[in-house]
Amino acid sequence: MEMIMIALKSAKNPLFIIITNLFSTWNSKILETNLRALRTSSEELRVQKNDVERRVNFHEQHEFMQRLEQVQNWMLKEEAIQTEVQDVLDRVSHKLEELCCGGYCSTKYFTSYRYLEIVAKKLKEVTALRTNGAFPVVAVPLLNGTPIDSPGLLESRQRSFSEHAIRHITNNFSSVIGTGGFGKVCHGTMNQNQVAVKLLSLSSSQGPNEFKNEVELLMRTHHRNVVSLIGYCDEVNTKALVYEYVANGNLEQHLSADTTREALTWKERLHIAIDIARDAP
């Protein structure tokens, strides 16, 4: 079509003015429609982004989770494209008033066609971003991922909890499920999963160095007969270990028979001990 229009113009064909008026008017009508669609789609994208951001903030503030990388990248793209969309809306809306007057567009056909392409392209980009922003999950637990096996484990923040987080997990230490020379064990909830939090008493004989050594060893120990260590708190006034919760009794109950269960045989105990030692780093 552009080649035909160029040929007509170069030949100074009298049909040129009539044809350009018709096509420019048609293009401008489509452009006006697409501008409205772009503005609407942009607003819907903004609402979608606000909803995703609200969900992310909720998880990060209340469930000790971190946003997915693809969610963060999508949010950055949304911010960038909103700036681009606003620029297109401002420029094209202003030009649209100049393209046609009284229903006739004279020789503005090529200008209207160029802006029509710009708006259509940006509308397509916004639509694609809205489709890609349908996230069923926006965040993952901070403690997901592979175990840390590098030196200086306690310097990593991946499995480190603050005292505030420990209090939140245990509902301010409200549910004590066990005690010992080390301190007490509290029941807690994290990411809708049950956990057991072992709190080291300040009067315990275990010092800071022993606590750190225990954490580093437990972080590297993985065995079906040993509860997994999820994380730790190593603040001045709070030393705590966060374990997965296993409602299957304590060690003493498994080593000594009672009315509800038989004690582990010495063969079973030895087998478990050898397995753990073999799997330990």
C-alpha positions as CSV (number, residue, x, y, z in Angstrom):
1,M,0.0,0.0,0.0
2,E,2.8,2.4,0.8
3,M,4.4,1.7,-2.6
4,I,1.2,2.6,-4.3
5,M,0.9,5.8,-2.3
6,I,4.4,6.8,-3.1
7,A,3.9,6.1,-6.8
8,L,0.7,8.2,-6.8
9,K,2.5,11.1,-5.1
10,S,5.5,11.0,-7.3
11,A,3.3,11.1,-10.4
12,K,1.3,14.0,-8.9
13,N,-1.8,12.0,-9.6
14,P,-5.0,14.0,-8.7
15,L,-6.3,10.8,-6.9
16,F,-3.5,11.2,-4.4
17,I,-5.2,13.9,-2.3
18,I,-8.5,11.9,-2.2
19,I,-6.8,8.6,-1.4
20,T,-4.5,10.1,1.3
21,N,-7.5,11.8,2.9
22,L,-9.4,8.6,3.1
23,F,-6.5,6.5,4.4
24,S,-5.3,9.1,6.8
25,T,-8.8,9.5,8.3
26,W,-9.0,5.7,8.6
27,N,-5.6,5.4,10.1
28,S,-6.3,8.2,12.6
29,K,-9.6,6.5,13.7
30,I,-7.7,3.2,14.3
31,L,-4.9,5.2,16.0
32,E,-7.4,6.8,18.3
33,T,-8.9,3.4,19.2
34,N,-5.5,1.9,19.8
35,L,-4.5,4.8,22.0
36,R,-7.5,4.2,24.2
37,A,-6.7,0.5,24.3
38,L,-3.1,1.2,25.2
39,R,-4.1,3.6,28.0
40,T,-6.6,1.0,29.4
41,S,-4.2,-1.9,29.1
42,S,-1.5,0.2,30.8
43,E,-3.8,0.9,33.7
44,E,-4.7,-2.7,34.0
45,L,-1.0,-3.6,34.0
46,R,-0.4,-1.1,36.8
47,V,-3.2,-2.6,38.9
48,Q,-1.7,-6.1,38.2
49,K,1.8,-4.9,39.3
50,N,0.4,-3.4,42.5
51,D,-1.3,-6.7,43.3
52,V,1.9,-8.7,42.7
53,E,3.8,-6.2,44.8
54,R,1.3,-6.5,47.6
55,R,1.6,-10.3,47.6
56,V,5.4,-10.1,47.6
57,N,5.5,-7.6,50.4
58,F,3.1,-9.7,52.5
59,H,5.2,-12.9,52.1
60,E,8.5,-11.1,52.8
61,Q,7.2,-9.3,55.9
62,H,5.2,-12.1,57.5
63,E,6.5,-15.5,56.3
64,F,10.3,-15.1,56.0
65,M,10.3,-15.6,52.2
66,Q,12.0,-13.9,49.3
67,R,10.5,-12.9,46.0
68,L,11.3,-15.0,42.9
69,E,13.9,-13.6,40.6
70,Q,11.4,-13.7,37.6
71,V,8.9,-11.8,39.7
72,Q,11.5,-9.1,40.5
73,N,12.5,-8.9,36.8
74,W,8.9,-8.6,35.7
75,M,8.3,-5.8,38.2
76,L,11.3,-3.9,36.8
77,K,10.1,-4.4,33.2
78,E,6.7,-3.1,34.3
79,E,8.2,0.1,35.6
80,A,10.2,0.6,32.5
81,I,7.4,0.0,30.1
82,Q,5.1,2.3,32.0
83,T,7.5,5.1,31.4
84,E,7.7,4.2,27.7
85,V,3.9,4.0,27.4
86,Q,3.4,7.4,29.0
87,D,5.9,8.9,26.5
88,V,4.0,7.3,23.6
89,L,0.6,8.5,24.9
90,D,1.9,12.1,25.3
91,R,3.5,12.3,21.9
92,V,0.9,10.5,19.9
93,S,-2.1,12.2,21.6
94,H,-0.6,15.5,20.7
95,K,0.2,14.5,17.1
96,L,-3.3,13.0,16.6
97,E,-4.8,16.5,17.0
98,E,-2.6,17.7,14.2
99,L,-3.1,14.8,11.8
100,C,-6.8,15.5,11.0
101,C,-9.0,18.5,11.0
102,G,-12.7,18.4,10.3
103,G,-12.4,14.7,9.2
104,Y,-9.8,15.4,6.5
105,C,-6.1,14.6,6.9
106,S,-4.6,16.0,3.7
107,T,-1.2,14.5,3.1
108,K,-0.7,13.3,6.7
109,Y,-1.1,9.6,5.7
110,F,2.5,8.6,6.2
111,T,2.7,10.3,9.6
112,S,-0.5,8.7,10.8
113,Y,0.7,5.3,9.6
114,R,4.1,5.7,11.5
115,Y,2.4,6.5,14.7
116,L,-0.1,3.7,14.2
117,E,2.8,1.3,14.1
118,I,4.4,2.8,17.3
119,V,1.2,2.5,19.3
120,A,0.4,-1.0,18.0
121,K,3.9,-2.2,18.9
122,K,3.7,-0.8,22.5
123,L,0.2,-2.2,22.9
124,K,1.5,-5.7,22.0
125,E,4.4,-5.4,24.5
126,V,2.0,-4.3,27.3
127,T,-0.3,-7.2,26.5
128,A,2.5,-9.7,26.6
129,L,3.8,-8.4,29.9
130,R,0.4,-8.7,31.4
131,T,0.2,-12.3,30.3
132,N,3.7,-13.0,31.7
133,G,2.7,-11.5,35.0
134,A,0.1,-14.1,36.0
135,F,2.2,-15.5,38.9
136,P,0.6,-18.3,40.9
137,V,3.6,-18.1,43.3
138,V,5.5,-14.9,43.9
139,A,7.9,-15.9,46.6
140,V,9.8,-18.9,48.1
141,P,10.9,-19.7,51.6
142,L,14.3,-18.2,52.5
143,L,15.5,-21.6,53.5
144,N,14.9,-23.4,50.3
145,G,17.8,-24.4,48.2
146,T,20.9,-26.5,48.5
147,P,22.8,-26.8,51.9
148,I,25.6,-24.4,52.4
149,D,28.9,-26.3,52.5
150,S,31.4,-23.4,52.3
151,P,33.6,-22.2,55.2
152,G,32.3,-19.5,57.5
153,L,28.7,-20.9,57.5
154,L,27.5,-18.6,60.2
155,E,28.5,-15.5,58.1
156,S,25.8,-16.5,55.6
157,R,22.4,-14.9,56.0
158,Q,20.6,-17.7,54.1
159,R,19.7,-19.7,57.2
160,S,20.1,-17.0,59.8
161,F,17.1,-15.8,61.8
162,S,16.8,-12.6,63.8
163,E,15.5,-12.7,67.4
164,H,12.3,-11.0,66.1
165,A,11.8,-13.8,63.6
166,I,12.3,-16.5,66.3
167,R,9.7,-14.8,68.4
168,H,7.3,-14.6,65.5
169,I,7.8,-18.3,64.6
170,T,7.2,-19.4,68.2
171,N,4.5,-16.9,69.0
172,N,6.7,-15.3,71.6
173,F,7.8,-18.7,73.0
174,S,4.3,-19.5,74.1
175,S,4.3,-23.3,73.4
176,V,7.1,-25.1,75.3
177,I,7.2,-28.8,74.3
178,G,10.4,-29.8,76.1
179,T,13.2,-28.8,78.5
180,G,16.7,-29.9,79.2
181,G,20.1,-28.8,80.5
182,F,20.6,-26.7,77.3
183,G,17.4,-24.8,77.8
184,K,13.9,-25.3,76.4
185,V,12.2,-26.4,73.1
186,C,9.3,-24.4,71.7
187,H,6.8,-25.4,69.1
188,G,6.5,-23.0,66.2
189,T,5.1,-22.4,62.7
190,M,6.9,-21.2,59.6
191,N,5.6,-21.0,56.1
192,Q,2.6,-23.0,57.3
193,N,4.9,-25.8,58.4
194,Q,5.5,-27.0,62.0
195,V,9.0,-26.5,63.5
196,A,10.7,-27.1,66.8
197,V,12.9,-24.3,68.2
198,K,15.6,-25.2,70.6
199,L,16.5,-22.2,72.8
200,L,19.9,-22.2,74.4
201,S,19.7,-21.0,78.0
202,L,22.1,-18.2,78.9
203,S,23.1,-20.2,81.9
204,S,24.0,-23.2,79.8
205,S,27.5,-24.6,79.9
206,Q,27.7,-24.4,76.1
207,G,29.5,-21.3,75.0
208,P,29.4,-19.3,71.8
209,N,32.1,-21.3,70.1
210,E,30.5,-24.6,71.0
211,F,27.2,-23.3,69.7
212,K,28.7,-22.3,66.3
213,N,30.4,-25.6,66.0
214,E,27.2,-27.4,66.6
215,V,25.4,-25.4,64.0
216,E,28.0,-25.9,61.4
217,L,28.0,-29.7,62.0
218,L,24.2,-30.0,62.0
219,M,24.0,-27.9,58.8
220,R,26.1,-30.5,57.0
221,T,24.5,-33.6,58.6
222,H,21.7,-35.1,56.6
223,H,20.2,-38.5,57.5
224,R,16.8,-40.0,57.6
225,N,17.1,-40.7,61.4
226,V,18.3,-37.2,62.3
227,V,15.9,-34.3,62.2
228,S,17.0,-31.6,59.8
229,L,18.3,-28.3,61.0
230,I,16.4,-25.5,59.2
231,G,18.3,-22.5,60.6
232,Y,19.6,-20.7,63.6
233,C,19.7,-17.5,65.6
234,D,23.0,-16.2,66.7
235,E,22.2,-12.9,68.4
236,V,23.7,-11.7,71.7
237,N,20.6,-12.4,73.8
238,T,19.2,-15.3,71.8
239,K,20.8,-18.5,70.7
240,A,18.4,-20.8,69.0
241,L,18.3,-23.8,66.6
242,V,15.2,-24.2,64.3
243,Y,14.5,-27.9,63.4
244,E,11.9,-29.6,61.4
245,Y,9.1,-30.8,63.7
246,V,8.7,-34.6,64.0
247,A,5.8,-35.8,66.2
248,N,7.4,-39.1,66.9
249,G,8.7,-38.8,70.4
250,N,12.1,-37.8,71.8
251,L,15.4,-39.7,71.8
252,E,14.9,-40.9,75.4
253,Q,11.6,-42.6,74.5
254,H,13.4,-44.5,71.6
255,L,16.3,-45.6,73.8
256,S,14.2,-46.9,76.7
257,A,11.1,-49.1,76.3
258,D,7.7,-47.9,77.6
259,T,4.1,-49.1,77.4
260,T,3.7,-47.6,73.9
261,R,6.8,-48.7,72.0
262,E,9.8,-50.9,72.1
263,A,13.3,-49.5,72.6
264,L,15.7,-49.6,69.7
265,T,17.9,-52.6,69.8
266,W,21.7,-52.2,70.1
267,K,22.1,-53.4,66.6
268,E,19.7,-50.7,65.3
269,R,21.5,-48.0,67.3
270,L,24.9,-49.1,66.0
271,H,23.6,-49.2,62.4
272,I,22.1,-45.6,62.8
273,A,25.3,-44.3,64.3
274,I,27.5,-45.8,61.6
275,D,25.2,-44.4,58.9
276,I,25.3,-40.9,60.3
277,A,29.1,-41.0,60.7
278,R,29.5,-42.2,57.1
279,D,27.2,-39.4,55.8
280,A,28.8,-36.7,57.9
281,P,31.3,-34.4,56.1
